[in-house]
Amino acid sequence: MSAPALRPLVRPWRTTVDVVRFALRRYFEERAPESAASMAFYAIFSLFPLLLLMVITGRLVIAGFRLEDDVLRLVLAVFPPAFAELIRRNLAHALAAGGAVAGVVSLVGLVWSAASGFSLLAVTVNRAWLGARPINAVMARLRALAIVACLVGLLAVALILRAALRFVPAASEAL
């Protein structure tokens, strides 16, 4: 990085107004509102596939137990009541279409929207970093998919360790 690129960061601030003015200028120069709206879009876009995947996984893991009502109660607690009927209809329609197909489609949608969110996050951080080179779109997508894969792996390890730790006290008591 060159010294002129760092100059705005090391300049002495005379007043709080200068700090606020600099922050607001950088906020709009780097298109932060656009990035925040895009991240919110990908977060919202990934909620229905996540909800569908939770219900389908719950059906497979706990056979014969219907989780739709529990999941809908959870959703109703988080979202406004106006969305309740829409979510209920879409969930019932997706489950009626076929559990395996709906599960695969929801998994693909969830991975794609999560990767898009991480890709956007990388581009946004890169944009805000002074002197950073632009990120290639293909490399950004591959990195985002790698992040999603790492997070899924960490989640799997955490679930396995949690299950293993539940058996440790029972095994030590048996000895």
C-alpha positions as CSV (number, residue, x, y, z in Angstrom):
1,M,0.0,0.0,0.0
2,S,1.2,3.4,-0.8
3,A,1.5,6.2,1.7
4,P,-1.2,8.5,0.1
5,A,-3.7,5.7,0.4
6,L,-3.1,5.6,4.2
7,R,-3.0,9.3,4.6
8,P,-6.8,9.8,5.5
9,L,-6.5,7.2,8.2
10,V,-3.5,8.7,10.0
11,R,-4.5,12.4,9.8
12,P,-5.0,14.0,13.2
13,W,-8.7,14.6,14.0
14,R,-9.3,18.1,15.2
15,T,-12.9,17.6,16.2
16,T,-15.5,14.9,16.5
17,V,-17.3,16.6,13.6
18,D,-14.3,15.8,11.4
19,V,-14.5,12.1,12.4
20,V,-18.2,11.9,11.7
21,R,-17.8,13.7,8.4
22,F,-15.0,11.4,7.3
23,A,-17.0,8.3,8.3
24,L,-20.1,9.4,6.5
25,R,-18.1,10.2,3.3
26,R,-16.5,6.8,3.3
27,Y,-19.8,5.2,4.1
28,F,-21.4,6.5,0.9
29,E,-18.3,6.3,-1.2
30,E,-18.0,2.6,-0.6
31,R,-21.8,2.0,-1.3
32,A,-22.5,0.6,2.2
33,P,-26.3,1.0,2.0
34,E,-26.3,-1.0,-1.2
35,S,-24.2,-3.7,0.4
36,A,-26.3,-3.8,3.5
37,A,-29.5,-4.2,1.4
38,S,-27.9,-7.0,-0.6
39,M,-26.8,-8.9,2.5
40,A,-30.3,-8.5,3.9
41,F,-31.8,-9.9,0.7
42,Y,-29.5,-13.0,0.7
43,A,-30.3,-13.5,4.4
44,I,-34.1,-13.4,3.8
45,F,-33.7,-15.4,0.6
46,S,-32.0,-18.2,2.6
47,L,-34.7,-18.4,5.3
48,F,-37.3,-20.5,3.5
49,P,-34.8,-23.1,2.2
50,L,-33.4,-23.3,5.8
51,L,-36.9,-23.8,7.2
52,L,-37.8,-26.5,4.7
53,L,-34.5,-28.3,5.3
54,M,-35.1,-28.2,9.0
55,V,-38.5,-29.8,8.7
56,I,-37.3,-32.4,6.2
57,T,-34.3,-33.3,8.3
58,G,-36.4,-33.5,11.4
59,R,-38.8,-35.9,9.6
60,L,-35.9,-38.1,8.6
61,V,-34.1,-38.1,11.9
62,I,-37.2,-38.4,14.1
63,A,-39.5,-40.8,12.1
64,G,-43.2,-40.3,12.5
65,F,-42.9,-37.0,14.3
66,R,-44.4,-34.0,12.6
67,L,-42.2,-30.9,13.2
68,E,-44.2,-28.4,11.0
69,D,-46.2,-27.0,13.9
70,D,-43.1,-26.6,16.1
71,V,-41.1,-24.9,13.3
72,L,-44.1,-22.7,12.4
73,R,-44.4,-21.6,16.1
74,L,-40.7,-20.7,16.0
75,V,-41.2,-18.7,12.8
76,L,-44.3,-16.9,14.1
77,A,-42.3,-15.8,17.2
78,V,-39.6,-14.2,15.0
79,F,-41.6,-12.9,12.0
80,P,-44.6,-10.6,11.8
81,P,-47.9,-12.5,11.9
82,A,-48.7,-11.3,8.3
83,F,-46.2,-13.8,7.0
84,A,-47.6,-16.8,9.0
85,E,-50.2,-17.9,6.4
86,L,-47.8,-17.4,3.5
87,I,-45.1,-19.5,5.2
88,R,-47.6,-22.2,6.2
89,R,-49.0,-22.5,2.6
90,N,-45.6,-22.6,1.0
91,L,-44.2,-25.1,3.5
92,A,-47.3,-27.4,3.0
93,H,-47.0,-27.1,-0.8
94,A,-43.3,-27.9,-0.8
95,L,-43.7,-30.9,1.5
96,A,-46.6,-32.2,-0.6
97,A,-44.5,-32.0,-3.7
98,G,-42.1,-34.6,-2.3
99,G,-39.8,-34.7,0.6
100,A,-36.6,-35.8,-1.2
101,V,-37.0,-33.4,-4.1
102,A,-37.9,-30.5,-1.8
103,G,-34.9,-31.4,0.5
104,V,-32.5,-31.3,-2.4
105,V,-33.9,-28.1,-3.8
106,S,-33.9,-26.4,-0.4
107,L,-30.3,-27.5,0.2
108,V,-29.2,-26.1,-3.2
109,G,-31.1,-22.9,-2.5
110,L,-29.6,-22.6,0.9
111,V,-26.0,-23.2,-0.2
112,W,-26.4,-20.9,-3.2
113,S,-27.8,-18.0,-1.1
114,A,-25.3,-18.5,1.7
115,A,-22.4,-18.5,-0.9
116,S,-23.9,-15.4,-2.5
117,G,-24.0,-13.7,0.9
118,F,-20.4,-14.6,1.7
119,S,-19.3,-13.5,-1.8
120,L,-21.0,-10.2,-1.3
121,L,-19.4,-9.8,2.1
122,A,-15.9,-10.4,0.6
123,V,-16.5,-7.8,-2.1
124,T,-17.8,-5.3,0.4
125,V,-14.9,-5.7,2.7
126,N,-12.5,-5.5,-0.3
127,R,-14.2,-2.3,-1.5
128,A,-13.8,-0.7,1.9
129,W,-10.2,-1.7,2.3
130,L,-8.0,1.1,0.9
131,G,-5.7,-0.1,-1.9
132,A,-7.2,-3.6,-2.3
133,R,-7.4,-5.2,-5.7
134,P,-10.8,-6.1,-7.1
135,I,-11.9,-9.7,-6.6
136,N,-12.5,-11.9,-9.6
137,A,-16.2,-13.0,-9.6
138,V,-15.4,-16.7,-10.1
139,M,-12.8,-16.7,-7.4
140,A,-15.2,-14.9,-5.0
141,R,-17.8,-17.5,-5.6
142,L,-15.3,-20.4,-5.1
143,R,-14.1,-18.8,-1.9
144,A,-17.7,-18.3,-0.7
145,L,-18.5,-22.0,-1.4
146,A,-15.4,-23.0,0.5
147,I,-16.5,-20.9,3.4
148,V,-20.0,-22.6,3.3
149,A,-18.3,-26.0,3.2
150,C,-16.1,-25.1,6.2
151,L,-19.0,-23.9,8.2
152,V,-21.0,-27.1,7.4
153,G,-18.0,-29.2,8.4
154,L,-17.6,-27.2,11.7
155,L,-21.3,-27.7,12.4
156,A,-21.0,-31.5,11.8
157,V,-18.0,-31.7,14.1
158,A,-19.8,-29.7,16.8
159,L,-22.8,-32.0,16.5
160,I,-20.7,-35.2,16.7
161,L,-18.7,-33.8,19.7
162,R,-21.9,-32.8,21.5
163,A,-23.3,-36.3,21.0
164,A,-20.0,-37.9,22.1
165,L,-19.9,-35.7,25.2
166,R,-23.4,-36.9,26.2
167,F,-22.1,-40.4,26.4
168,V,-18.9,-39.7,28.4
169,P,-20.7,-39.3,31.8
170,A,-22.8,-42.4,31.1
171,A,-19.8,-44.4,30.2
172,S,-17.8,-43.2,33.2
173,E,-20.7,-44.1,35.6
174,A,-20.8,-47.6,34.1
175,L,-17.1,-48.2,34.9
